[in-house]
């Protein structure tokens, strides 16, 4: 169950950032094929945002919905979008009038009457403590514009503040084998409150796929090139904030832990799924093959306790000094 949305979703979803931009170009035919393959593989939760390709990701998902004959409420498929990052990041912009305009635009992009889930997209710190903000979100639910709302956060403190809100349905947070801090307080607090947890960046921007080396060159339009030091947005969204060379070293330490017949990416996704409070994990995919492989991680057996301890040991030695204090 996806927190207070009341909607049943599988443990593996699909993150649609790649289909909008910032990961190199993906043409619309390939994007639709990726989405369709994900659904055929059992995925029934898609995460997007109004910012991804300035609405391109939402519009492509809208085309998918139309091809499946879904209008109005999206039925068995749950689509979560996010709002707020297209505007200047000042607390004053998070107001009822903008929420109305932003959600109306997303509804048009997706071609739906009501949004299944809308999330504030990593807003400034003061937004999480604003009664007016959450009153405005409650109003969107009351008038049927959205079915439920949540927040996407950068830090554990932001998540803990948001979880105290009585009508918050979900939190979205970076959680992977290179980002363990949410396990300490955020996941227990969410479980106690009945708030769903959407785990994003589960493969640390692809580092945990094991496909990259020190010689890998990413495109100029790929955030893994232009945001390594946080030049364009929070560096924690790129390689989970881990120095690339350190991440590669950690990956090599993880490889011996991966069961036979399982890819490192599937192993990394299974690690996230094993965290009890997680509702859904949202790996991205640029093509149908990646979408199918990611979805198959749901059928893997849970990792052994010794494996989880080994992952933590690698984190504590190599990763913790870089990231634990920041987010």
LINWOGI-V770708 format. One record per helix or strand of 3 or more residues. SS is the DSSP state (H for helix, E for strand). FROM is the first residue (numbers start at 1). LEN is the number of residues. Records with the same first field share a line. If there is no record, write none. Layout:
# LINWOGI-V770708
SS->FROM-LEN  FROM-LEN
This chain:
# LINWOGI-V770708
H->3-3  28-13  52-16  91-3  96-15  125-4  131-12  156-8  181-3  186-8  204-6  223-4  235-3  239-3  244-12  264-10  288-12  305-19
E->45-3  78-6  117-5  149-4  170-5  196-5
